[in-house]
Structures are given as C-alpha cells and as structure tokens.
C-alpha cells in the first residue's frame, strides 16, 4: 500500500499547520516524520489517517483518492503515544476489538489474537488488564490492536514518547525486526533524531509546516539539504571564517569571501599548532564513554564549542583545562544560500 500526499495544507484558525506539503511513501517502507514540536508532523499523520481533513490538497492510498473513503474504509492501523487501551478490557479483548466491532466470528478473533500475542512476544498475559502491564507491554498491546484487522497502513504517533530510555531502545529494536517480518507500510512521528535515524528506511524532516528534506538516514545526516537539517540532526559547531581556494580559514589575508561552516563534534581536531586553525581554550573534559567530550572556548568570538575525541587521541594530547590550543575541522559543510537566521542555534 503506497501513500501519496499532494499539496496538502491545513490551518487551525490563524495557525498554519501544513503548507502545500507533498510526500510519497512507497509500499512496505518504514518512514519517520521528524521535526520539532509544531512542525506539522502529527497533523500530517492524522490527515493520512482521516482523523483530520485537509483544507487543500489530496491524499491517495494506493492510487485511490482517500477523500472518497471514511476512516474505517481506509483500513489504517493507528498507534497513539499514550496507548489508548481500554482499561476495563483484558489484553485479549483490547487486541481483538477491531475484529469484534466488525462482527467477525469468535474463533477467528481468538486465532488472530493468539497470532499477534506470539508476534509481540507476550503469550500468557491475554487475561491481564492494562493496569497490570508495564509501559513497554502496553505499547506492544496497542501495536497488536492496530495490526489485528490486517491494516494496509500502520501509523504511529510518538509511539515511544511515554517510555523510559532503556525500554524505548528495546522497543525500537523490536519494532524494526517486526517491520522486517510483516512489511506493512508504516509512518511514525518522532522528535527524537536518534530514533528516526536508527529505525526508519526514509526520514522526512519537517519544520514550520513544510518538508525540509526527504532521504535515507545516511542521506539526511551526511548530506543535509540546509542549515536547519544540519542543526536538527545532531550537535553542530559553527566556524566563522573566509573562503580561500575552496577552503574555510580563520584569518586569511586579502579580500576572501566571508562564510559560516558547520562541523559536528567528531569532525574536529585539536592541535597545539595553529595550521590555519581557530584559537581556543580548553574549558572542561568528560572522558566517560567511548568518546571524550572536550568543551572549548573560541577566544576570538568568546563562543563555546564541543569536540569529540577518541580515547586514544585524548590520551595522546594530554590536554589540561585552561590550556590554549587550536581547533580545526577535518570536514566542514558550507551552505551556498544560507541566511543569517540559519546560523542561529
């Protein structure tokens, strides 16, 4: 089941939630809608589900105009952030609810619930109530309920947002394995960059009611389309300098073009030799972890910067707090059409 969103706009009073958004989701793909709060992610998801109506534009489900279908006819499974399980129903009845309202035979419901309990790895708890389950178990039950009627599309709105970090990581891994097994076209909303990059086949980065970039996790992370995507997908450092012979340097001579370059913490090197680097002072170091975090103060701009060093390089440098050093990017991303607003973090 493919999804095609074409020039969709949605406004709530004076607020524009979506502005001429177009998106294609191929059949069987797991897509993340990623962006800050208020970027339009959940509104887009709800319009695909039929829970909101677009002011303009169209949604096609496998080339069929969804405007001609009510919510039930779309055959879409929806998973909410806070589970939305029926508290007075057992796990069995929660999972089988979609088939029950369709008046399917009791044996068919029982067989399907049993299949799904195996799929979500929760056999043996079918007669418990939601209050007797952990957060991770509740979310698995909510997912099984959404899958019960064999939906053509699965939509998930911040499915792991209410869980703690450890359970969230476990469920992400489990959902990825589940998707590889059942291959249902899936779209999930998240504001967690790590979650989107780790889980999705394709990432849709949204901001201010528009789509900024669509691509594989590798594409959006390593080849961001603009400064917003670069900033949103992880920590970045800004280098104000001038462009000379294709390189951004700190204090060049002549009339070179002033630019701002972007680099992630692991793309930086610290040295005690200038070598066209930016002068800095070591503020603090945190060696707990695979990489060592070094916080620097750029002395010319009175601005802090974060560098990630390997443990080997950190011990080789033997840095000391308060020491004057130079920092130089190993890789630097410069955007040709960036504006002053793009440089604000």
C-alpha positions in Angstrom: 0.0 0.0 0.0 1.6 3.2 -1.1 0.8 6.7 0.2 0.8 9.9 -1.9 0.3 13.3 -0.2 -0.2 16.0 -2.8 -0.1 19.8 -2.0 -1.8 19.4 1.4 -2.4 22.5 3.5 -4.1 22.7 6.9 -4.8 25.7 9.1 -6.2 25.9 12.6 -7.5 29.5 12.9 -4.5 31.8 12.4 -2.0 28.9 12.8 -0.7 27.2 9.6 0.0 23.5 10.5 0.8 22.4 6.9 1.7 24.5 3.9 1.4 22.7 0.5 3.1 19.5 1.7 3.8 16.8 -0.8 5.2 13.3 0.1 5.4 9.9 -1.4 5.7 6.8 0.8 6.4 3.6 -1.2 4.7 0.4 -0.3 6.3 -1.6 2.5 8.6 1.2 3.7 9.0 2.4 7.2 9.1 6.3 7.2 9.8 8.7 10.1 8.2 12.2 10.2 10.9 14.0 12.2 10.8 17.6 13.4 10.4 19.9 16.4 7.1 20.5 18.2 4.7 22.4 16.0 6.3 21.5 12.7 3.2 19.7 11.4 4.2 16.0 11.8 1.2 14.8 13.8 -1.3 16.9 11.7 0.1 15.2 8.5 -0.2 11.8 10.2 -3.8 12.5 11.2 -4.8 13.7 7.7 -3.4 10.5 6.2 -5.5 8.5 8.8 -8.6 10.6 8.1 -8.8 11.9 11.6 -8.3 15.5 10.2 -9.5 16.9 6.9 -7.1 18.9 4.8 -8.1 22.4 3.7 -6.4 21.9 0.4 -4.7 19.1 -1.4 -5.2 15.3 -1.7 -4.1 12.0 -0.1 -4.0 8.9 -2.3 -3.9 5.4 -0.8 -2.6 3.0 -3.4 -3.7 5.5 -6.1 -7.2 5.7 -4.6 -8.4 9.2 -3.5 -8.8 8.9 0.3 -11.3 11.8 0.3 -13.8 9.3 -1.0 -13.2 7.0 1.9 -14.3 7.2 5.5 -11.9 6.3 8.3 -12.9 2.7 8.5 -12.7 2.2 4.7 -9.1 3.3 4.7 -8.1 0.2 6.7 -5.4 2.0 8.6 -4.0 1.0 12.0 -3.2 3.9 14.4 -1.0 3.7 17.5 -1.2 6.5 19.9 1.6 7.8 22.2 -0.3 7.0 25.4 -1.5 3.6 24.3 -5.3 4.4 24.5 -6.1 0.9 25.7 -9.5 0.2 27.1 -8.8 -0.1 30.9 -11.9 -2.3 31.5 -10.9 -4.8 28.9 -8.3 -7.6 29.1 -5.3 -7.8 26.7 -7.2 -10.3 24.6 -10.2 -8.1 24.2 -8.2 -5.0 23.6 -6.3 -6.7 20.8 -9.4 -8.3 19.2 -11.5 -5.2 19.5 -11.2 -4.2 15.8 -12.5 -7.6 14.7 -15.2 -7.6 17.3 -16.8 -4.4 16.0 -16.6 -5.9 12.5 -18.7 -8.8 13.9 -16.1 -11.4 13.0 -16.6 -15.0 14.4 -15.3 -15.6 17.9 -12.9 -18.3 16.7 -11.4 -16.1 14.1 -10.8 -13.4 16.7 -9.3 -15.9 19.1 -7.0 -17.3 16.5 -5.9 -13.8 15.3 -5.2 -12.6 18.9 -3.1 -15.7 19.5 -1.1 -15.0 16.4 -0.5 -11.4 17.5 0.5 -12.4 21.1 3.2 -14.6 19.6 4.2 -11.7 17.2 4.6 -9.2 20.1 6.2 -11.9 22.4 3.5 -11.6 25.1 2.0 -15.0 25.2 0.4 -15.9 28.5 -0.8 -12.4 29.5 -4.0 -12.3 27.5 -6.3 -12.2 30.5 -4.4 -9.4 32.3 -5.7 -5.8 32.3 -3.7 -2.8 31.1 -3.1 -1.6 34.7 -1.2 -4.9 35.3 1.2 -4.3 32.5 4.5 -2.3 32.2 4.7 0.7 29.8 6.5 -1.4 27.2 4.0 -4.2 27.4 1.1 -1.7 27.0 2.7 -0.2 23.9 3.1 -3.7 22.4 -0.5 -4.5 23.1 -1.5 -1.2 21.4 0.5 -2.1 18.4 -1.1 -5.6 18.2 -4.5 -4.0 18.4 -3.7 -1.7 15.5 -2.5 -4.8 13.5 -5.4 -7.0 14.3 -7.6 -6.1 11.3 -4.6 -6.5 9.0 -4.4 -2.8 8.0 -2.8 -1.8 4.8 -1.0 1.1 6.5 0.3 1.5 10.1 0.5 5.0 11.6 2.3 5.6 14.9 2.2 9.0 16.7 5.3 9.3 19.0 4.9 5.6 19.9 7.8 5.5 22.4 7.5 9.0 23.9 6.0 7.9 27.2 8.6 5.3 27.9 12.0 5.5 29.7 15.2 5.4 27.7 16.0 1.7 28.1 12.6 0.4 27.2 12.4 2.9 24.3 15.6 1.4 22.9 14.4 -2.1 23.3 11.1 -1.4 21.6 12.8 0.4 18.7 14.9 -2.6 18.0 11.8 -4.9 18.3 9.7 -2.7 16.0 12.4 -2.7 13.4 12.5 -6.5 13.5 8.7 -6.7 13.4 8.5 -4.4 10.4 11.1 -6.5 8.5 8.9 -9.5 9.2 5.5 -8.1 8.2 6.4 -5.4 5.7 3.3 -3.2 6.3 3.7 0.4 5.0 4.4 2.4 8.2 4.7 6.0 9.1 5.7 7.2 12.6 6.0 10.6 14.2 9.0 11.5 16.4 11.0 14.5 17.5 13.9 12.1 18.5 16.7 12.3 15.9 18.4 9.1 17.1 15.1 7.2 16.9 14.4 8.3 13.4 17.9 7.6 12.1 18.1 4.2 13.7 14.6 2.9 12.9 13.4 4.3 9.6 14.1 3.4 6.0 13.4 7.0 5.0 13.4 10.2 7.1 11.1 13.2 6.4 12.5 16.3 8.2 9.8 18.9 8.8 9.9 22.5 10.1 7.3 25.3 10.2 4.6 23.4 8.3 6.9 22.3 5.5 9.1 19.5 4.5 12.8 20.4 4.5 14.3 17.2 3.2 13.4 13.5 2.5 16.0 10.8 2.3 17.6 7.8 3.8 19.0 8.2 7.3 22.5 8.3 5.7 21.5 11.0 3.2 19.8 13.4 5.6 22.6 13.0 8.2 25.7 13.2 6.0 24.2 15.3 3.2 21.8 17.8 4.8 19.9 20.0 2.4 20.1 23.2 4.5 21.4 24.5 7.8 18.2 23.6 9.7 18.5 19.9 8.8 22.2 20.0 9.7 21.4 21.5 13.1 18.4 19.4 13.9 20.1 16.1 13.3 22.7 16.4 16.0 25.2 18.7 17.7 27.0 21.1 15.4 29.6 23.8 15.7 29.8 27.0 13.7 33.0 28.4 12.2 33.0 32.0 11.0 35.8 32.5 8.5 36.6 33.3 4.9 36.6 31.2 1.8 40.0 30.9 0.2 40.7 28.5 -2.7 37.8 26.3 -1.7 38.7 26.2 2.0 37.3 28.0 5.0 40.1 29.5 7.0 40.1 31.6 10.2 42.2 34.7 9.5 43.2 34.9 5.8 44.8 37.8 4.1 43.2 39.6 1.1 39.5 40.0 0.2 38.3 36.4 0.6 34.5 35.8 0.9 33.2 35.5 4.5 31.3 32.3 5.2 30.0 30.2 8.0 30.9 26.5 8.0 29.2 23.7 10.0 31.0 20.7 11.6 29.9 18.0 14.0 32.0 17.4 17.2 33.6 14.2 15.8 34.7 16.2 12.7 37.0 18.4 14.6 40.7 18.1 15.5 42.6 19.8 18.4 46.2 20.7 18.0 48.9 22.8 19.7 50.0 24.2 16.3 48.0 26.9 14.5 48.0 25.4 11.0 45.1 27.7 9.9 43.0 26.6 13.0 40.8 28.7 15.3 42.5 29.7 18.6 40.7 28.2 21.6 41.0 27.5 25.3 40.1 24.1 26.9 37.3 24.6 29.4 36.4 21.1 30.6 36.7 17.5 29.6 34.5 14.4 30.1 36.2 11.1 29.4 33.3 8.9 30.5 32.2 7.0 27.4 33.6 5.7 24.1 34.5 9.2 23.0 35.8 12.1 25.1 33.9 15.3 25.1 36.1 18.4 25.2 34.4 21.8 25.6 36.4 24.7 24.1 36.1 28.5 24.2 36.8 30.1 20.8 38.9 33.0 22.1 38.3 35.4 19.2 34.5 35.0 19.3 34.0 34.2 23.0 31.8 31.3 22.0 31.9 27.7 23.2 32.4 24.6 21.0 32.1 20.9 21.6 34.7 18.4 20.2 34.6 14.6 20.4 37.9 12.8 20.5 38.7 9.1 20.6 40.2 7.9 23.9 43.5 7.3 22.2 43.7 10.8 20.7 42.7 12.3 24.1 45.4 10.5 26.0 47.9 11.3 23.2 47.2 15.0 23.5 47.2 15.0 27.4 45.0 18.2 27.4 44.7 20.3 30.5 41.8 22.6 31.5 42.8 26.2 30.8 45.3 25.3 28.1 45.4 27.3 24.9 45.1 25.2 21.7 43.9 25.4 18.1 40.8 23.7 16.7 40.5 22.8 13.0 37.6 21.0 11.1 38.5 17.8 9.4 35.2 18.2 7.5 33.2 21.4 7.1 29.8 21.9 5.5 29.2 25.2 3.9 25.7 26.1 2.5 25.8 28.3 -0.5 22.4 30.1 0.1 22.3 30.3 3.9 21.0 33.4 5.6 21.8 35.0 8.9 18.8 33.1 10.6 20.2 29.8 9.5 23.3 30.3 11.7 21.3 30.8 14.9 21.4 27.8 17.2 
